[in-house]
Protein backbone atom coordinates (compact mmCIF):
# COMPACT_ATOMS: atom_id res chain seq x y z
CA UNK A 1 0.00 0.00 0.00
CA UNK A 2 1.26 3.47 -0.90
CA UNK A 3 1.20 5.92 1.97
CA UNK A 4 0.27 9.55 1.43
CA UNK A 5 1.93 11.24 4.40
CA UNK A 6 -0.42 14.24 4.27
CA UNK A 7 -3.42 11.90 4.49
CA UNK A 8 -1.71 10.10 7.37
CA UNK A 9 -1.29 13.29 9.39
CA UNK A 10 -4.90 14.26 8.66
CA UNK A 11 -6.14 10.81 9.69
CA UNK A 12 -4.26 11.00 12.99
CA UNK A 13 -5.56 14.52 13.61
CA UNK A 14 -8.84 13.07 14.86
CA UNK A 15 -8.67 12.09 18.55
CA UNK A 16 -10.77 8.94 18.11
CA UNK A 17 -8.67 7.73 15.17
CA UNK A 18 -5.51 8.47 17.14
CA UNK A 19 -6.83 6.37 20.03
CA UNK A 20 -7.74 3.53 17.65
CA UNK A 21 -4.24 3.71 16.19
CA UNK A 22 -2.69 3.64 19.68
CA UNK A 23 -4.76 0.55 20.56
CA UNK A 24 -3.61 -1.16 17.37
CA UNK A 25 0.02 -0.35 18.19
CA UNK A 26 -0.44 -2.53 21.31
CA UNK A 27 -1.73 -5.48 19.25
CA UNK A 28 -4.08 -6.28 16.33
CA UNK A 29 -7.80 -6.10 17.11
CA UNK A 30 -11.22 -6.57 15.56
CA UNK A 31 -13.79 -3.80 15.16
CA UNK A 32 -15.73 -5.28 18.07
CA UNK A 33 -12.68 -5.25 20.34
CA UNK A 34 -11.97 -1.64 19.42
CA UNK A 35 -15.59 -0.59 19.94
CA UNK A 36 -15.60 -2.18 23.41
CA UNK A 37 -12.56 -0.09 24.34
CA UNK A 38 -14.05 3.19 23.06
CA UNK A 39 -17.17 5.28 23.68
CA UNK A 40 -18.27 4.93 20.02
CA UNK A 41 -20.31 2.41 18.02
CA UNK A 42 -18.89 -0.40 15.92
CA UNK A 43 -20.13 1.48 12.86
CA UNK A 44 -18.16 4.57 13.89
CA UNK A 45 -15.05 2.45 14.52
CA UNK A 46 -15.42 0.95 11.04
CA UNK A 47 -15.59 4.40 9.48
CA UNK A 48 -12.50 5.54 11.39
CA UNK A 49 -10.64 2.38 10.34
CA UNK A 50 -11.56 3.07 6.73
CA UNK A 51 -9.88 6.49 6.96
CA UNK A 52 -6.80 5.01 8.64
CA UNK A 53 -6.62 2.26 6.02
CA UNK A 54 -6.96 4.74 3.13
CA UNK A 55 -4.12 6.75 4.70
CA UNK A 56 -1.95 3.62 4.69
CA UNK A 57 -1.69 3.46 8.47
CA UNK A 58 -3.58 0.22 9.09
CA UNK A 59 -4.18 -3.02 7.23
CA UNK A 60 -6.65 -5.81 7.79
CA UNK A 61 -6.87 -9.54 7.31
CA UNK A 62 -9.94 -11.78 7.34
CA UNK A 63 -10.42 -14.01 10.38
CA UNK A 64 -13.60 -16.03 10.01
CA UNK A 65 -16.56 -13.62 9.95
CA UNK A 66 -14.40 -10.76 11.22
CA UNK A 67 -11.47 -8.70 10.04
CA UNK A 68 -8.45 -8.11 12.24
CA UNK A 69 -6.82 -4.69 11.96
CA UNK A 70 -3.16 -3.99 12.62
CA UNK A 71 -0.70 -1.13 12.18
CA UNK A 72 0.81 -1.00 8.70
CA UNK A 73 4.59 -0.72 9.27
CA UNK A 74 5.22 1.04 5.94
CA UNK A 75 2.70 3.75 6.80
CA UNK A 76 4.28 4.31 10.18
CA UNK A 77 7.75 4.35 8.61
CA UNK A 78 6.67 7.08 6.19
CA UNK A 79 5.57 9.27 9.11
CA UNK A 80 8.83 8.59 10.91
CA UNK A 81 10.83 9.51 7.82
CA UNK A 82 9.01 12.82 7.54
CA UNK A 83 9.50 13.57 11.24
CA UNK A 84 13.19 12.71 10.95
CA UNK A 85 13.46 15.10 8.01
CA UNK A 86 11.91 17.89 10.10
CA UNK A 87 14.18 17.02 13.02
CA UNK A 88 17.30 17.26 10.85
CA UNK A 89 16.28 20.78 9.76
CA UNK A 90 16.11 22.12 13.32
N, CA, C and O atoms as CSV, one atom per row, in Angstrom:
chain,resi,resn,atom,element,x,y,z
A,1,UNK,N,N,0.835,-1.177,0.000
A,1,UNK,CA,C,0.000,0.000,0.000
A,1,UNK,C,C,0.883,1.245,0.000
A,1,UNK,O,O,1.860,1.323,0.745
A,2,UNK,N,N,0.534,2.214,-0.836
A,2,UNK,CA,C,1.262,3.474,-0.905
A,2,UNK,C,C,0.710,4.405,0.163
A,2,UNK,O,O,-0.504,4.548,0.311
A,3,UNK,N,N,1.602,5.029,0.895
A,3,UNK,CA,C,1.199,5.923,1.974
A,3,UNK,C,C,1.326,7.365,1.527
A,3,UNK,O,O,2.388,7.789,1.073
A,4,UNK,N,N,0.241,8.122,1.656
A,4,UNK,CA,C,0.270,9.554,1.433
A,4,UNK,C,C,0.438,10.181,2.810
A,4,UNK,O,O,-0.479,10.153,3.630
A,5,UNK,N,N,1.612,10.746,3.057
A,5,UNK,CA,C,1.929,11.244,4.398
A,5,UNK,C,C,0.962,12.341,4.827
A,5,UNK,O,O,0.598,12.411,6.001
A,6,UNK,N,N,0.538,13.200,3.901
A,6,UNK,CA,C,-0.421,14.244,4.274
A,6,UNK,C,C,-1.733,13.631,4.751
A,6,UNK,O,O,-2.315,14.092,5.733
A,7,UNK,N,N,-2.201,12.590,4.054
A,7,UNK,CA,C,-3.418,11.901,4.494
A,7,UNK,C,C,-3.209,11.241,5.851
A,7,UNK,O,O,-4.129,11.185,6.667
A,8,UNK,N,N,-2.008,10.746,6.090
A,8,UNK,CA,C,-1.713,10.101,7.372
A,8,UNK,C,C,-1.807,11.094,8.519
A,8,UNK,O,O,-2.404,10.800,9.555
A,9,UNK,N,N,-1.217,12.271,8.334
A,9,UNK,CA,C,-1.290,13.288,9.392
A,9,UNK,C,C,-2.735,13.707,9.623
A,9,UNK,O,O,-3.160,13.872,10.766
A,10,UNK,N,N,-3.494,13.880,8.537
A,10,UNK,CA,C,-4.902,14.259,8.662
A,10,UNK,C,C,-5.679,13.178,9.401
A,10,UNK,O,O,-6.485,13.478,10.282
A,11,UNK,N,N,-5.437,11.926,9.042
A,11,UNK,CA,C,-6.140,10.812,9.692
A,11,UNK,C,C,-5.855,10.785,11.186
A,11,UNK,O,O,-6.760,10.540,11.984
A,12,UNK,N,N,-4.623,11.030,11.569
A,12,UNK,CA,C,-4.257,10.996,12.986
A,12,UNK,C,C,-4.640,12.274,13.726
A,12,UNK,O,O,-4.498,12.355,14.947
A,13,UNK,N,N,-5.126,13.275,12.987
A,13,UNK,CA,C,-5.555,14.520,13.610
A,13,UNK,C,C,-6.845,14.374,14.411
A,13,UNK,O,O,-7.150,15.206,15.266
A,14,UNK,N,N,-7.597,13.318,14.132
A,14,UNK,CA,C,-8.840,13.073,14.855
A,14,UNK,C,C,-8.536,12.286,16.138
A,14,UNK,O,O,-7.879,11.246,16.076
A,15,UNK,N,N,-9.001,12.765,17.292
A,15,UNK,CA,C,-8.672,12.090,18.552
A,15,UNK,C,C,-9.130,10.625,18.617
A,15,UNK,O,O,-8.422,9.781,19.166
A,16,UNK,N,N,-10.291,10.326,18.070
A,16,UNK,CA,C,-10.767,8.938,18.107
A,16,UNK,C,C,-9.895,8.049,17.239
A,16,UNK,O,O,-9.541,6.941,17.643
A,17,UNK,N,N,-9.544,8.523,16.047
A,17,UNK,CA,C,-8.668,7.728,15.174
A,17,UNK,C,C,-7.297,7.546,15.803
A,17,UNK,O,O,-6.691,6.481,15.682
A,18,UNK,N,N,-6.807,8.578,16.472
A,18,UNK,CA,C,-5.508,8.466,17.136
A,18,UNK,C,C,-5.572,7.406,18.242
A,18,UNK,O,O,-4.634,6.628,18.413
A,19,UNK,N,N,-6.670,7.378,18.984
A,19,UNK,CA,C,-6.833,6.369,20.033
A,19,UNK,C,C,-6.918,4.971,19.433
A,19,UNK,O,O,-6.316,4.034,19.956
A,20,UNK,N,N,-7.660,4.827,18.342
A,20,UNK,CA,C,-7.737,3.533,17.652
A,20,UNK,C,C,-6.343,3.102,17.222
A,20,UNK,O,O,-5.956,1.949,17.414
A,21,UNK,N,N,-5.595,4.024,16.641
A,21,UNK,CA,C,-4.238,3.709,16.193
A,21,UNK,C,C,-3.367,3.272,17.375
A,21,UNK,O,O,-2.619,2.299,17.275
A,22,UNK,N,N,-3.469,3.995,18.486
A,22,UNK,CA,C,-2.692,3.639,19.683
A,22,UNK,C,C,-3.059,2.241,20.187
A,22,UNK,O,O,-2.184,1.486,20.610
A,23,UNK,N,N,-4.337,1.897,20.143
A,23,UNK,CA,C,-4.759,0.553,20.557
A,23,UNK,C,C,-4.194,-0.511,19.621
A,23,UNK,O,O,-3.807,-1.594,20.062
A,24,UNK,N,N,-4.149,-0.199,18.331
A,24,UNK,CA,C,-3.607,-1.158,17.367
A,24,UNK,C,C,-2.091,-1.289,17.480
A,24,UNK,O,O,-1.534,-2.330,17.132
A,25,UNK,N,N,-1.425,-0.255,17.958
A,25,UNK,CA,C,0.021,-0.351,18.195
A,25,UNK,C,C,0.286,-1.428,19.253
A,25,UNK,O,O,1.273,-2.158,19.165
A,26,UNK,N,N,-0.596,-1.523,20.249
A,26,UNK,CA,C,-0.440,-2.534,21.306
A,26,UNK,C,C,-0.532,-3.944,20.733
A,26,UNK,O,O,0.314,-4.792,21.014
A,27,UNK,N,N,-1.569,-4.188,19.926
A,27,UNK,CA,C,-1.734,-5.482,19.249
A,27,UNK,C,C,-2.924,-5.403,18.289
A,27,UNK,O,O,-3.801,-4.557,18.463
A,28,UNK,N,N,-2.959,-6.275,17.280
A,28,UNK,CA,C,-4.079,-6.284,16.325
A,28,UNK,C,C,-5.408,-6.548,17.039
A,28,UNK,O,O,-5.463,-7.253,18.047
A,29,UNK,N,N,-6.478,-5.962,16.485
A,29,UNK,CA,C,-7.799,-6.098,17.106
A,29,UNK,C,C,-8.893,-6.096,16.041
A,29,UNK,O,O,-8.691,-5.631,14.919
A,30,UNK,N,N,-10.037,-6.618,16.415
A,30,UNK,CA,C,-11.221,-6.569,15.555
A,30,UNK,C,C,-11.981,-5.268,15.821
A,30,UNK,O,O,-11.700,-4.559,16.787
A,31,UNK,N,N,-12.937,-4.969,14.957
A,31,UNK,CA,C,-13.788,-3.796,15.158
A,31,UNK,C,C,-14.510,-3.903,16.500
A,31,UNK,O,O,-14.606,-2.924,17.240
A,32,UNK,N,N,-15.008,-5.078,16.804
A,32,UNK,CA,C,-15.732,-5.278,18.066
A,32,UNK,C,C,-14.835,-5.003,19.270
A,32,UNK,O,O,-15.255,-4.342,20.219
A,33,UNK,N,N,-13.617,-5.503,19.234
A,33,UNK,CA,C,-12.683,-5.255,20.342
A,33,UNK,C,C,-12.405,-3.764,20.493
A,33,UNK,O,O,-12.355,-3.245,21.609
A,34,UNK,N,N,-12.226,-3.082,19.372
A,34,UNK,CA,C,-11.968,-1.642,19.423
A,34,UNK,C,C,-13.183,-0.893,19.961
A,34,UNK,O,O,-13.045,0.007,20.790
A,35,UNK,N,N,-14.371,-1.263,19.492
A,35,UNK,CA,C,-15.591,-0.586,19.940
A,35,UNK,C,C,-15.809,-0.775,21.441
A,35,UNK,O,O,-16.290,0.135,22.116
A,36,UNK,N,N,-15.461,-1.936,21.961
A,36,UNK,CA,C,-15.602,-2.184,23.407
A,36,UNK,C,C,-14.657,-1.308,24.228
A,36,UNK,O,O,-14.934,-1.009,25.390
A,37,UNK,N,N,-13.551,-0.900,23.626
A,37,UNK,CA,C,-12.555,-0.090,24.336
A,37,UNK,C,C,-12.807,1.410,24.183
A,37,UNK,O,O,-12.112,2.223,24.791
A,38,UNK,N,N,-13.804,1.776,23.370
A,38,UNK,CA,C,-14.049,3.187,23.064
A,38,UNK,C,C,-15.512,3.556,23.293
A,38,UNK,O,O,-16.383,2.686,23.287
A,39,UNK,N,N,-15.782,4.844,23.495
A,39,UNK,CA,C,-17.169,5.279,23.676
A,39,UNK,C,C,-17.859,5.590,22.339
A,39,UNK,O,O,-18.579,6.582,22.227
A,40,UNK,N,N,-17.638,4.744,21.332
A,40,UNK,CA,C,-18.266,4.925,20.019
A,40,UNK,C,C,-18.811,3.579,19.539
A,40,UNK,O,O,-18.439,2.527,20.058
A,41,UNK,N,N,-19.687,3.626,18.550
A,41,UNK,CA,C,-20.305,2.411,18.023
A,41,UNK,C,C,-19.344,1.644,17.119
A,41,UNK,O,O,-18.327,2.175,16.675
A,42,UNK,N,N,-19.686,0.394,16.859
A,42,UNK,CA,C,-18.890,-0.402,15.917
A,42,UNK,C,C,-18.896,0.246,14.539
A,42,UNK,O,O,-17.885,0.238,13.837
A,43,UNK,N,N,-20.037,0.805,14.158
A,43,UNK,CA,C,-20.128,1.479,12.861
A,43,UNK,C,C,-19.156,2.657,12.785
A,43,UNK,O,O,-18.485,2.852,11.772
A,44,UNK,N,N,-19.086,3.431,13.856
A,44,UNK,CA,C,-18.157,4.568,13.888
A,44,UNK,C,C,-16.714,4.085,13.831
A,44,UNK,O,O,-15.887,4.678,13.137
A,45,UNK,N,N,-16.408,3.017,14.553
A,45,UNK,CA,C,-15.054,2.454,14.519
A,45,UNK,C,C,-14.716,2.029,13.096
A,45,UNK,O,O,-13.613,2.290,12.616
A,46,UNK,N,N,-15.654,1.380,12.423
A,46,UNK,CA,C,-15.422,0.945,11.039
A,46,UNK,C,C,-15.114,2.124,10.132
A,46,UNK,O,O,-14.225,2.043,9.284
A,47,UNK,N,N,-15.840,3.215,10.305
A,47,UNK,CA,C,-15.590,4.403,9.485
A,47,UNK,C,C,-14.207,4.989,9.775
A,47,UNK,O,O,-13.497,5.391,8.854
A,48,UNK,N,N,-13.833,5.037,11.030
A,48,UNK,CA,C,-12.503,5.541,11.390
A,48,UNK,C,C,-11.407,4.633,10.835
A,48,UNK,O,O,-10.381,5.116,10.357
A,49,UNK,N,N,-11.623,3.326,10.897
A,49,UNK,CA,C,-10.641,2.383,10.345
A,49,UNK,C,C,-10.508,2.544,8.838
A,49,UNK,O,O,-9.417,2.393,8.289
A,50,UNK,N,N,-11.600,2.846,8.177
A,50,UNK,CA,C,-11.559,3.071,6.726
A,50,UNK,C,C,-10.633,4.241,6.405
A,50,UNK,O,O,-9.830,4.162,5.475
A,51,UNK,N,N,-10.742,5.322,7.170
A,51,UNK,CA,C,-9.883,6.493,6.960
A,51,UNK,C,C,-8.424,6.126,7.226
A,51,UNK,O,O,-7.541,6.487,6.448
A,52,UNK,N,N,-8.171,5.416,8.314
A,52,UNK,CA,C,-6.800,5.010,8.638
A,52,UNK,C,C,-6.232,4.068,7.577
A,52,UNK,O,O,-5.051,4.146,7.237
A,53,UNK,N,N,-7.067,3.192,7.065
A,53,UNK,CA,C,-6.621,2.263,6.021
A,53,UNK,C,C,-6.317,3.012,4.724
A,53,UNK,O,O,-5.303,2.748,4.078
A,54,UNK,N,N,-7.191,3.944,4.342
A,54,UNK,CA,C,-6.959,4.735,3.131
A,54,UNK,C,C,-5.694,5.578,3.248
A,54,UNK,O,O,-5.049,5.871,2.241
A,55,UNK,N,N,-5.338,5.968,4.465
A,55,UNK,CA,C,-4.119,6.747,4.699
A,55,UNK,C,C,-2.881,5.858,4.748
A,55,UNK,O,O,-1.760,6.356,4.852
A,56,UNK,N,N,-3.081,4.546,4.674
A,56,UNK,CA,C,-1.951,3.620,4.690
A,56,UNK,C,C,-1.400,3.328,6.070
A,56,UNK,O,O,-0.288,2.816,6.202
A,57,UNK,N,N,-2.172,3.649,7.105
A,57,UNK,CA,C,-1.691,3.464,8.474
A,57,UNK,C,C,-2.092,2.131,9.090
A,57,UNK,O,O,-1.433,1.654,10.014
A,58,UNK,N,N,-3.165,1.523,8.592
A,58,UNK,CA,C,-3.579,0.216,9.094
A,58,UNK,C,C,-3.882,-0.706,7.922
A,58,UNK,O,O,-4.161,-0.261,6.809
A,59,UNK,N,N,-3.821,-1.982,8.199
A,59,UNK,CA,C,-4.181,-3.015,7.226
A,59,UNK,C,C,-5.076,-4.009,7.953
A,59,UNK,O,O,-5.130,-4.034,9.183
A,60,UNK,N,N,-5.770,-4.820,7.178
A,60,UNK,CA,C,-6.650,-5.808,7.792
A,60,UNK,C,C,-6.519,-7.154,7.101
A,60,UNK,O,O,-6.125,-7.250,5.939
A,61,UNK,N,N,-6.859,-8.184,7.852
A,61,UNK,CA,C,-6.873,-9.543,7.312
A,61,UNK,C,C,-8.154,-10.220,7.784
A,61,UNK,O,O,-8.612,-9.987,8.902
A,62,UNK,N,N,-8.730,-11.064,6.921
A,62,UNK,CA,C,-9.940,-11.777,7.335
A,62,UNK,C,C,-9.616,-12.830,8.395
A,62,UNK,O,O,-8.567,-13.474,8.357
A,63,UNK,N,N,-10.536,-12.986,9.332
A,63,UNK,CA,C,-10.417,-14.012,10.375
A,63,UNK,C,C,-11.827,-14.532,10.642
A,63,UNK,O,O,-12.527,-14.026,11.520
A,64,UNK,N,N,-12.233,-15.536,9.886
A,64,UNK,CA,C,-13.601,-16.033,10.008
A,64,UNK,C,C,-14.577,-14.989,9.505
A,64,UNK,O,O,-14.444,-14.502,8.382
A,65,UNK,N,N,-15.564,-14.637,10.332
A,65,UNK,CA,C,-16.559,-13.624,9.954
A,65,UNK,C,C,-16.061,-12.205,10.214
A,65,UNK,O,O,-16.734,-11.239,9.855
A,66,UNK,N,N,-14.912,-12.074,10.822
A,66,UNK,CA,C,-14.396,-10.763,11.218
A,66,UNK,C,C,-13.158,-10.394,10.408
A,66,UNK,O,O,-12.616,-11.200,9.652
A,67,UNK,N,N,-12.737,-9.158,10.594
A,67,UNK,CA,C,-11.471,-8.698,10.042
A,67,UNK,C,C,-10.641,-8.226,11.227
A,67,UNK,O,O,-11.154,-7.601,12.155
A,68,UNK,N,N,-9.364,-8.533,11.182
A,68,UNK,CA,C,-8.449,-8.107,12.239
A,68,UNK,C,C,-7.586,-6.981,11.677
A,68,UNK,O,O,-6.958,-7.122,10.627
A,69,UNK,N,N,-7.570,-5.874,12.390
A,69,UNK,CA,C,-6.818,-4.693,11.958
A,69,UNK,C,C,-5.511,-4.611,12.721
A,69,UNK,O,O,-5.431,-4.970,13.896
A,70,UNK,N,N,-4.491,-4.131,12.032
A,70,UNK,CA,C,-3.162,-3.991,12.625
A,70,UNK,C,C,-2.496,-2.747,12.028
A,70,UNK,O,O,-2.914,-2.249,10.982
A,71,UNK,N,N,-1.477,-2.264,12.695
A,71,UNK,CA,C,-0.702,-1.128,12.182
A,71,UNK,C,C,0.053,-1.581,10.941
A,71,UNK,O,O,0.612,-2.677,10.905
A,72,UNK,N,N,0.063,-0.732,9.934
A,72,UNK,CA,C,0.808,-0.995,8.700
A,72,UNK,C,C,2.205,-0.396,8.871
A,72,UNK,O,O,2.348,0.827,8.885
A,73,UNK,N,N,3.240,-1.236,9.003
A,73,UNK,CA,C,4.594,-0.725,9.267
A,73,UNK,C,C,5.086,0.288,8.232
A,73,UNK,O,O,5.765,1.248,8.595
A,74,UNK,N,N,4.763,0.096,6.961
A,74,UNK,CA,C,5.224,1.039,5.936
A,74,UNK,C,C,4.616,2.421,6.137
A,74,UNK,O,O,5.282,3.433,5.918
A,75,UNK,N,N,3.353,2.466,6.552
A,75,UNK,CA,C,2.704,3.755,6.804
A,75,UNK,C,C,3.337,4.477,7.973
A,75,UNK,O,O,3.553,5.688,7.929
A,76,UNK,N,N,3.630,3.732,9.009
A,76,UNK,CA,C,4.280,4.315,10.180
A,76,UNK,C,C,5.699,4.763,9.840
A,76,UNK,O,O,6.157,5.799,10.321
A,77,UNK,N,N,6.386,3.991,9.020
A,77,UNK,CA,C,7.749,4.348,8.607
A,77,UNK,C,C,7.754,5.646,7.805
A,77,UNK,O,O,8.671,6.456,7.940
A,78,UNK,N,N,6.739,5.846,6.975
A,78,UNK,CA,C,6.666,7.080,6.185
A,78,UNK,C,C,6.514,8.296,7.095
A,78,UNK,O,O,7.124,9.336,6.849
A,79,UNK,N,N,5.704,8.169,8.142
A,79,UNK,CA,C,5.567,9.266,9.105
A,79,UNK,C,C,6.886,9.518,9.829
A,79,UNK,O,O,7.284,10.665,10.029
A,80,UNK,N,N,7.548,8.454,10.212
A,80,UNK,CA,C,8.832,8.587,10.912
A,80,UNK,C,C,9.862,9.268,10.024
A,80,UNK,O,O,10.620,10.119,10.488
A,81,UNK,N,N,9.893,8.899,8.756
A,81,UNK,CA,C,10.831,9.513,7.815
A,81,UNK,C,C,10.586,11.011,7.713
A,81,UNK,O,O,11.528,11.804,7.708
A,82,UNK,N,N,9.311,11.394,7.631
A,82,UNK,CA,C,9.007,12.822,7.537
A,82,UNK,C,C,9.383,13.547,8.829
A,82,UNK,O,O,9.931,14.649,8.780
A,83,UNK,N,N,9.099,12.949,9.972
A,83,UNK,CA,C,9.496,13.569,11.241
A,83,UNK,C,C,11.011,13.691,11.354
A,83,UNK,O,O,11.522,14.708,11.823
A,84,UNK,N,N,11.725,12.660,10.927
A,84,UNK,CA,C,13.191,12.713,10.949
A,84,UNK,C,C,13.709,13.839,10.060
A,84,UNK,O,O,14.674,14.522,10.404
A,85,UNK,N,N,13.063,14.023,8.924
A,85,UNK,CA,C,13.465,15.097,8.008
A,85,UNK,C,C,13.280,16.455,8.682
A,85,UNK,O,O,14.147,17.324,8.585
A,86,UNK,N,N,12.140,16.637,9.370
A,86,UNK,CA,C,11.908,17.886,10.102
A,86,UNK,C,C,12.951,18.061,11.202
A,86,UNK,O,O,13.485,19.153,11.398
A,87,UNK,N,N,13.233,16.980,11.912
A,87,UNK,CA,C,14.182,17.018,13.023
A,87,UNK,C,C,15.558,17.453,12.539
A,87,UNK,O,O,16.232,18.243,13.201
A,88,UNK,N,N,15.976,16.939,11.388
A,88,UNK,CA,C,17.300,17.259,10.848
A,88,UNK,C,C,17.409,18.728,10.443
A,88,UNK,O,O,18.510,19.276,10.382
A,89,UNK,N,N,16.270,19.366,10.167
A,89,UNK,CA,C,16.281,20.776,9.764
A,89,UNK,C,C,16.349,21.722,10.956
A,89,UNK,O,O,16.615,22.911,10.780
A,90,UNK,N,N,16.116,21.222,12.158
A,90,UNK,CA,C,16.106,22.123,13.320
A,90,UNK,C,C,17.475,22.234,13.946
A,90,UNK,O,O,17.647,22.950,14.932
